[in-house]
Every structure is written in C-alpha cells, then in structure tokens.
Amino acid sequence: MQTSRIETPSPDGGTDDAEWDGTGPGRDLSPLVAGAATAVGTVGALLTLTGTDSPLRGPCTLFLLLAAPAAAIGSGLRGLEPFGRAIAALAGAVVLNMLVAQGMLAAHRWSVRGGAVAVMCLSLLVFLSVRAGRTVRSRNRPKSDNTD
C-alpha cells in the first residue's frame, strides 16, 4: 500500500511547503548559535582577564579555551564533512591547549590569565594564517576569460 502526502492550502492560495523549502521558524539556527557561542566566549574572556569571582568564570573560560582554537582550526578544514571537521577541530583545540600549558609550565610562567591570552593569540594567528593562505591561493588562481 502506498501513501501520499495531502497538501493543505495556505491562506495565500499556495500549498504549505515550509518544511520542504527550508523556510519557516527554526530552519536556520546557525547564526543564532554562532552569536550565542561568541557571547559565551566573550563573557569567558572578560571574566578571566578581569579576575572576577563568579560561578560562571570556570565554564565560560573552559568554553573559550575549547571554542576559540576549534573555530580557528575548523576554518581551515573546509574539505571535510561537518562531523569529521568538528572532531578534528576539537582534537586540535585540545592539543593546542596542552601545548600552551606544557610550554608555560616548562618555563615556570603558568597563570590562568597568561594561558587564556596565549590560547587566544595562537587561535588568532591560526585563523589569520588560514585567511592569508586563501587570499594567496585565490590570487594565484588562473582567471578564465569567458568572452561569449
């Protein structure tokens, strides 16, 4: 037995295909999630750098220390599928955090503020190097002349 979908007319005369065309409430939440992640990371940076004694300081700082390098590394992994890209970016973020901690402990210069600043600076350098590499590759790409 085969079932068919019954389309109900909408008030404007068309059919109600909001679930099929990607429009409607809750369809594109990625900008909202990115904004919330940026806000939590910013709060984590402010709480860490100012030394404010707040119960949100630990979770927000941990989120910052994982999300900033993961976003920077993930921006360079465009060829991977989304799940593989997320796993590789999180693994790279953990490695970057461990290298910063190991380097600071070996130099006897460990501090929470210093570690957060070092991770943020290295994340920024990774992100800028990815962007610079894309700019160089796009300049070196041969331009096609379509004179039809």
C-alpha positions, 0 to 999 in steps of 0.5 A: 500500500502506498501513501501520499502526502495531502497538501493543505492550502495556505491562506495565500492560495499556495500549498504549505511547503515550509518544511520542504523549502527550508523556510519557516521558524527554526530552519536556520539556527546557525547564526543564532548559535554562532552569536550565542557561542561568541557571547559565551566566549566573550563573557569567558574572556572578560571574566578571566582577564578581569579576575572576577569571582563568579560561578560562571568564570570556570565554564565560560573560560573552559568554553573559550579555551575549547571554542576559540582554537576549534573555530580557528582550526575548523576554518581551515578544514573546509574539505571535510564533512561537518562531523569529521571537521568538528572532531578534528577541530576539537582534537586540535583545540585540545592539543593546542591547549596542552601545548600552551600549558606544557610550554608555560609550565616548562618555563615556570610562567603558568597563570590562568590569565597568561594561558587564556591570552596565549590560547587566544593569540595562537587561535588568532594567528591560526585563523589569520594564517588560514585567511592569508593562505586563501587570499594567496591561493585565490590570487594565484588562481588562473582567471578564465576569460569567458568572452561569449 
